[in-house]
Amino acid sequence: MKVVVVGAGPAGVRAVEQLVRSGLSPTWLDEAADGGGRIYQRPPAGFRRDARALYGFEATRAAALHATFDALAPRTDWRPGTLAWHIRPQARRLYAMQDGAQQEIGYDALLLCTGAMDRVIPLPGWTRPGAATLGAAQIALKAQGCAIGRRVAFLGTGPLLWLAAYQYARAGVEVAAVLDTTRFAGKLAAAPGLWHAPATLATGLYYTAWLRARRLPVTEGIVPLAIEGDADGVTGLRWRDSAGRDRATQCDAVAMGWGLKPEAQLADLAGLPFDFDALQHNWVPRRDAAGRAPVPGIYLAGDGAGIAGAEVAEIAGARAALALLEDAGQGVDAALVTHLDRALRRQARFRAALDRAFPFPSALAAGLADDTILCRCEAITAGELRAAAAEESALVPAPEVNRAKAYSRVGMGRCQGRVCGPAGAEVLAAALGCTVAEVGRLRGQPPVKPIPITAMERVAG
Amino acid sequence: MRLHRLLDQDRPEIRFRLDGAEMTARQGDTLLTAILAAGGGWLRRSEFGDGNRAGFCLMGACQDCWVTVEGLGRRRACGTLLAPGMEVRRG
């Protein structure tokens, strides 16, 4: 049986572990040069910090995952630096590119562990050099030992906001402000459901307590107004506090993010249906609790199959691999399956509480000013998207995001709407007076990331 | 924008060229780190006239950090390791 696994983060590593244990040697791809995923990204050779310095409370988990990856990679057809860019599900073929060379890989079963990225809400000035995602701020520090600025403001909501601010403060960077768009975020973080994962909760509470104990400027319930700057980049952030007063923070960088969204373009190309998960406020590819997709031969695990975090990704990766093996008629450890299923159910209760505590602030996105750049690929404004939905438009008003994309080009740029998609959907839904689920989701197109045109010709031929 | 080198910076220096100018970086730097820590300030100019860009996501998703490397073509600066003597051009 030919098995292909895309992704070597927490889900991919634990999936491959089960496959190898069953005597398989899967083909294993990741765009990165190394295993670990974005959360446990390892610096290139020559960096010396140990796991404790790199991953903090997660050091043990990260080190264990890396050790497993290191042991597995030589026992598989491991292909680092490889972009999977297309799937033809009927032919069961995956198309990839490594070092500029094309690969066409046939499979009997394909396990997608494609991870997540930050979910952002645009604001004036967010394209300036110095504005970055929370994930970007973390990667700069973790994988390169650098801070995105000398005096950094952190903007958004959710556990990643506090974690990134904590990591920067610990590294000696001046934290100009931690600005949470959720009111009473700290209080909500202790909501009853969160006790389903006490260790994770304790860690989260530790970060907030640490920030407050050092009198770092943490403010909740704010409305971001604009990132200001000059020719050299960011110079400040303007925002409104919960009492309605306009405030300004001087900083040379802004790290921003409102939770995560699945990187699910390959699942889309594999022909999977998607459902709008109202609680996490994301479109997620359909799968059963074990990770089986409704398309034969396709399995999903990790944040790419719905945001649940790294700990769940490890469990889900193992569980999806066992589902794959079961479906192939191989015997699996029934006790392990039961154990994993129980762990996934417990974690789901925690996740639901977390999503309730830090809801995506739809109104903030829906209310973007007409002249704010929404699509950073092509500098298209929120007003241009609204025009696509307007009755006075020369064309029939766009009833959903793909038509609006055809009219306005929002989502047609080189990132394929990865960045502007969530906010764009809110803008369009508000303009049409319907729900964000009703305006649909941007369809994925091959290649899922830009590749040289010569690569496409070879496949077509 | 300027990246600030904080931790793990005792790596060997390597040289590269940015738009023809000689620059110094460290072994293990990505192109993004090399350029923005050396004071380059930005990575690309928006084709739509709204100013300079310096990447955004650092994880290969946003496609806003493209630069051109002589002999290699367009690369994402966030995911490409710098090699000694690279000729990097910004667009």
Contacts between the chains, C-beta under 8 A, distances in Angstrom:
chain1	res1	chain2	res2	distance
A	31	B	60	5.9
A	31	B	79	7.2
A	32	B	79	7.5
A	33	B	81	7.7
A	38	B	59	5.4
A	43	B	8	6.8
A	43	B	28	6.7
A	44	B	28	4.2
A	44	B	81	6.0
A	45	B	28	6.5
A	46	B	11	4.7
A	46	B	12	7.6
A	46	B	26	8.0
A	46	B	27	5.3
A	46	B	28	4.2
A	47	B	8	4.5
A	47	B	11	7.3
A	47	B	28	5.9
A	48	B	8	5.9
A	48	B	10	7.7
A	49	B	7	6.3
A	49	B	8	5.3
A	53	B	7	7.6
A	117	B	57	6.1
A	117	B	59	6.2
A	117	B	61	4.6
A	118	B	57	6.5
A	127	B	46	7.1
A	127	B	50	6.5
A	127	B	51	6.7
A	127	B	53	6.3
A	127	B	56	7.9
A	128	B	1	7.9
A	128	B	51	7.0
A	129	B	1	3.6
A	129	B	36	7.9
A	129	B	41	6.4
A	129	B	42	4.8
A	129	B	43	7.9
A	129	B	52	5.6
A	129	B	53	6.6
A	129	B	54	3.4
A	130	B	1	4.0
A	130	B	54	6.9
A	131	B	56	7.1
A	132	B	55	7.0
A	132	B	56	5.7
A	132	B	57	7.5
A	132	B	58	6.8
A	133	B	56	6.2
A	133	B	57	5.1
A	133	B	58	7.4
A	135	B	57	6.4
A	135	B	58	6.9
A	135	B	59	6.0
A	136	B	55	7.1
A	136	B	56	6.5
A	136	B	57	5.4
A	136	B	58	3.7
A	136	B	59	7.1
A	139	B	58	4.4
A	139	B	59	6.2
A	139	B	78	7.9
A	140	B	3	6.5
A	140	B	33	7.5
A	140	B	58	6.2
A	141	B	6	7.3
A	141	B	7	7.5
A	144	B	3	7.6
A	144	B	28	7.8
A	144	B	29	6.8
A	144	B	30	6.5
A	144	B	33	4.7
A	145	B	5	6.5
A	145	B	6	5.8
A	145	B	7	4.0
A	145	B	8	3.8
A	145	B	9	5.9
A	146	B	3	4.3
A	146	B	4	6.0
A	146	B	5	5.5
A	146	B	6	6.3
A	146	B	33	5.8
A	146	B	37	6.1
A	147	B	3	7.0
A	147	B	4	4.6
A	147	B	6	5.5
A	148	B	1	7.4
A	148	B	3	6.5
A	149	B	1	7.2
A	149	B	2	7.2
A	149	B	4	6.9
A	150	B	2	7.8
A	150	B	4	5.7
A	171	B	6	5.5
A	171	B	7	6.4
A	172	B	6	6.5
A	173	B	4	7.5
A	173	B	6	7.1
A	232	B	1	7.4
A	232	B	2	8.0
A	232	B	41	6.1
A	233	B	1	4.0
A	233	B	2	7.7
A	233	B	41	6.8
A	233	B	42	7.7
A	233	B	54	7.0
A	234	B	1	6.9
A	252	B	1	7.5
A	252	B	2	7.3
A	253	B	1	6.8
A	263	B	61	6.9
A	373	B	50	6.7
A	376	B	53	7.7
A	376	B	56	6.9
A	376	B	62	7.2
A	376	B	64	6.1
A	377	B	63	6.8
A	377	B	64	7.4
A	378	B	47	7.8
A	378	B	48	5.9
A	379	B	46	5.8
A	379	B	48	3.6
A	379	B	49	7.4
A	379	B	50	4.5
A	413	B	63	7.6
A	414	B	63	4.2
A	415	B	61	6.6
A	415	B	62	5.2
A	415	B	63	4.7
A	415	B	64	7.5
A	418	B	61	5.1
A	418	B	62	6.7
A	419	B	56	7.0
A	419	B	57	7.4
A	419	B	61	7.3
A	419	B	62	5.2
A	449	B	60	7.3
A	449	B	63	7.1
A	450	B	63	6.4
A	452	B	73	7.0
